[in-house]
Every structure is written in structure tokens, then in C-alpha cells.
Amino acid sequence: MTGSAPPPAAWDQQPIRVLSYASLDPERRLGLPSGRFTTPSSSASMVVGLAFMGVVYATAWAVRGTGWGAVVWEYLTGFSGIPIPIMLLSCWAAAILLLKAGKVAAQRAALRLRFVPSDAGFTLSVRTVDRVIDSIEHGVDEPHRFLLLDRVVIALKSIRNIGRIADLDEMLKSAAEADEDAMDSGYTVVRGLIWAIPVLGFIGTIIGLTEAISGFGGVLESSDATMGGLTDRLTDVIAGLDTAFVTTGEGLIAALLLHLSLTFVRRSDERLLDDCRQYAARNITAHVRVAPDEPA
């Protein structure tokens, strides 16, 4: 198979591998464990997220001596340390979405393959199905790792046992529904992270307000009536309010950006499933001719 289906006479030849999962999947390319289809591995996403966080903090630490660098470093590490867990969860969620986008792109590569001859008279039957399966398995490295090819190969292997074309169509429909459920469950972790990020911001709000109220109580009870003494105590109150508002703002902004990114990645994931369903209908169901009495 060379990107388009070989003619029937060429099926007996050894095809050239045209699709390699290891060269397309972002996790495999990084040497990390690979999740199923478009769902990243939890360990791989955590490693990538920690790498993102390390790059951000290393860059901020390197420029902290400059005026703007000191401000960035303060917003990343100050305010009672709340920005640190916010950044950790944000980088982890961003890593999941980035890996997911890369895995969707890798899965779409299978849609470019044409393993069934374009001849209008060609039919998939007990006699021809094994040759098509061999064409896929020899032309693609780890075909079971591709959502489309895994679905197609299972359907092709079942042609011997089905009695009606409607049975094959129902089988492909059930596989599509199972893949949709798996796709949706793949967003469970990132949705949980996006939910937790603003919660951390609100925890910072509670801490900051507690510090501010405590400091303000100290001002009221202070026996130091000088302007300088009151100014020092009010500065502590303002610092508590900074923690309250800054951490909340950081959490909400991070959650907003990640939620928008999730929307776009999920849309591309859904489009992949739709395209796989249409591909299977055009290239499998439309070519099947069931003949139970036909010899294998």
C-alpha cells in the first residue's frame, strides 16, 4: 500500500509501510507512554506539564533581576504561594490539551489511506476481505493504534460471520458509539483540573481576606497613633487584599483560557469521529457483498 489502494494484482506483493504510529503520535515521539487513540497517558501529560512549568519558572527566575522580571516572579511565587499550585494545574491541563491536539492530528493521517480499490465493481466478500486486511496490516505500523483502522479491521474480520449488510452497519455504529464514549471520558481529568484552578484562586481570596481583616483589626487596636505607624499597618492590610484579588484573577483567567482551548480541541476530536464514521460507510459498508454460501 502506497497511500492509495493497490490494484488487486498487486496485493500479493509485499507493500511498503506508509503509516507509522511511532513517527506520528506525539507521546511516542517524546519517548513517553502512549494513551489509547486521542486520549493522552496520565503519566505522559504530567511529565509534559511539569516540563512546561519548569520552563516558565526557569525563565522567570532568570529575568527576576530586571524591573518587569521582578513583577513576573512576584506574580508566579508571591501572594502566599497560591500561584504555584495554580500554575501546576494549568500546565498539566495545557499539556493534556496539547497532547490531545497532536494525537487527533496523528489519527487523522489514517483518513488519507485508501486500502480498498477504487474500482466501482470491487466488492468486499469472504474471498477478498483477507487480502484487504493484509494490505492494512503490512502497510501500517501498529494499525490497532489508529482509531479508524482498528474499527475497520474488526469489521472486516467479522464479515465471515455476518448474515446481512445491516449487521455490519450496526457493528460499525456500535463501535462508533463506544469510541464517542471513550472520547468523552478522555476529558474527565482536564475538566477536573479546569474546575480546580479557580477554586485555588478562591482559596487565595479567603487567605488574603483573612490576612487583611486581621491586619485591619490590628490597626484599630494599635496604640501607635502616629501617621507612620498607621501607614505600616495599613500596608499589611493592603497586602492581604492583593493576595485575595490577584489569586482569584489568576485562577479565573487560567480557567477561562483552558476552557476555550478545551472547546476547540474537543471540536476537532468530534470531527475526527464524524469523519471516521463517514469513511467507514463509504469504503466498507458500500463495498460489502455478503454471500454465506460463498467458499472462503
N, C-alpha and C positions, 0 to 999 in steps of 0.2 A: 504494500500500500504506500503510495507516494503523495498523500494529501488528497487524492481523488481515488475513487474506487477503481481497481484494476479490472481489465476485461476478464471474462470468465476463463479464457485460455491462459491467463497469466496467474491464476490462483494457485497453480501447483508450484510456482516458483517461490523462492524464499524472499519475502518482501523486506523492504528497508524500513527501519523504525523511523517514524516521522513525528512521534509524540513521546516525550519523556517527562514523567511526573516529577522526577528529581530535579530537572532543569527548569521547571515552571513554578512549582509550589514554593512560596516564599519561606516557609519554615524549613523545608528540606535544603533550600539554598543556603540558609544560615546554619545548617548542621544541627537543627533543633527537632524535637519530636513533632510529628505532623498530625494534626487533628483530622477528623473524617470530613471529606468533601469541603464545604465552605466554613466549617467550624474550627477555629484555631485550638490548638492544645493549650490547656491551662498553664502548664509549666513554661511553654514557649512564650506565651503572651506575658507572663510575669517576668521572664528574663528580659524580653524586649522592653517592657515597661520600666524595669529598673535601669536598663541602659539609657533610655530616654531621660529618666530622672537624673542619672549620673551626669549626662551631657549638660543638662540645664544647670545643675548646681555647680559643676566644674567651671562652666563658662561664667556664671555669676560670681563665683569665688575669685576667678582670675581678674575680673574687672572691678572688684569691690573697692579698689583704691581710688577710682575716679568718682566724680560727683554723682553722675547718674547710676554708676555701678553700685555705689553705696545704697542708693534708694532701692534698686532692684534686689540687692542682697537682703535689705531690711524686709521687703515685702515677701521674700521667699523663706526667711528664717525667723523673723520677729513676731510680734503680736502673740505672745505666749506659745509660740511654736505651732500654732494651728495650721499655718500654710504648708507645713511639711507633710502631714498626712493627706491634706487636700491635693498636693502635688503628686503624692504617691498614687492615690486612687485615680487621679486624672491621667497620669502617664500610663497606668495599667489599662484603663478604658481606651485610651487613644491607641495603645498597642494592639488591643483586640480588634478595634475597627480597622486599623491599617492592615493587619494581617488578613482580616476577613476580606477587605477590598482586593488584596493581592491574590487570595485564594479564589475569589469569584472570577477574576481575570484569567487565572490558570485553568479553571473549569470551563470557561467559555472557549478555550482553544479546541476542545473536543468537538464543538459545534461546526468547526470548519472541515472536519473529516467527511469523506463520502465513501463509506465501505460497501455500499450497495450499488451495483452497476446502474448507470443512468438509462440503460435500455428499457424502453417502455414495456417491452414484452417480458422482462425478467420478473420472476415470482419467487418468493421465499417459500420453500417447502421442505419436507423431510430430506430430500436429496441435496438441496443447496445450502441448507442452514449451517452445516458443519464447516463448509468452506468459508462462509462469511464470518463465522466465529473465529476460525483460524486466521483469517485476514486481520481481524481486530487484535487478537492476542499476539500475533507476530509483528504487527505494525505499530503497536502501542506498548510502551513500557508501563507495567502495572495498570492495566485498564480498569481494574476494580477500584482504583483510587479516583477515577473520574466518575462523577455522578451520572452523566449521560450514558457512558459506556457500560457502567455497572448495571444500570437499568436495562439497557438494550441486550446485553449478553444474557442476563437472566431470562428475559422474554424470549430470546432466540432459542435458548436451551429448552424452553418449555413448549416449543412448537410441536414436538413429537407427541406430547401428551394432551394437547387441547383438541376439542372436537369442533369448535366453532371459532370463527374470527372474532366474534363478540367476546369470547373468553379471553383472548389475547388482549383485546382493548380494555377489558375490565381489569386484567392483571396490570397493565401499564398505568391505568388510572389509580389503582390501589398503591402502586409503587410511588406515583407522583404525590399522592396524599401523605404517604409515610415520609417522603423527603420534605414536604412542606412542614410537617410536624417537627422533624429534626432541625430544619432551618430555624423555626421559631424558638425552639429550645436553645439554640446556639446563642441567642441574645439574652439569656437569663442572667448571666454573670455581668455583662456590660450594663444591663438595665439596673441591676442591683447596685453597681458602682455609681452610676449616674444619680440614683436615689440617695446614696450615702454621702455624696460630696456636699450638697447644700446642707445636709444635717450637720456635718462637721462645721460648716460656716455658722449655723445657728448655735452650736455648742460654743464657738468662739464668741458669739454675741452674749451668751449667758455669762461666760467668764469675764468678758470686758465690762458688762454692766455691773457685775458683782464687784469688780475692782473699782469702777467709777463710784458706785454707791458707797462702798467702804471708804474710799478716799474723800468723798464729799462729807460723810459723817465725821471724818477726822477734821475737816476744815471747820465745821460748826462747833466742834468741841475744843478747838485749838485755843489756847490762852495767849498765843503769839498773835497779837493784833497788828503787827507791822505789815506794811504792804508787801515787803519781800517774803515774809513767812507765808502769807496767804497765797502769794503767786506760786511759790514752790508746791504747796499742797494742791492748788488748783491744776497745776501741770500734771500731777499724778492722776487727777480725775479725768483730764482730757486724754491722757494716755490710755486709760481704761475704755473710754468711748471710741478711741481709734481702733482698739482691738475688736470691739463689738461691731463696728461698721465695716472695717476693712475685711475681716474674715468672712462676714456674710456676703460682701460684694464679690470676693474671690470665689467663694463656693458657688454662688449663683451664676457668675459669668462662665466658670468652668463647666457647670452642668448644662448651661444653655448651648455652648459651643459643641459639647459632646453629643447632646441630644439632636442637634441639627445634623451633625456628622452621621449619627446612627440612622437618621431618616434616609439620607442619601445612600448609605451602604445597604440598608435593608431593601430599598427600592431596586438596587442593582441585583441583589440576591433574588428577589421575587421575579425580576425579568429573566434571570437565568433559568429558574424553574419553568416559567411560561415557555421559553424558547426550547427547553428540553422536551416539554410535552408536545409542542408542535413538531419538533424534529422527529420524535418517535412516531407520531401519527403519519407524517409524510414518508418516512423512509423505512418503516417497519410494517405498521398495520396496512398501509396502502399496497404493499407488495406481497402480503401473505396469501398463500393458497393452501388451504387445509384439505388434505386428501388422506383420510385414515387408512385407506386400503393401499396407499402407495408404498412400495418397498423402500426401506432405508438405504 
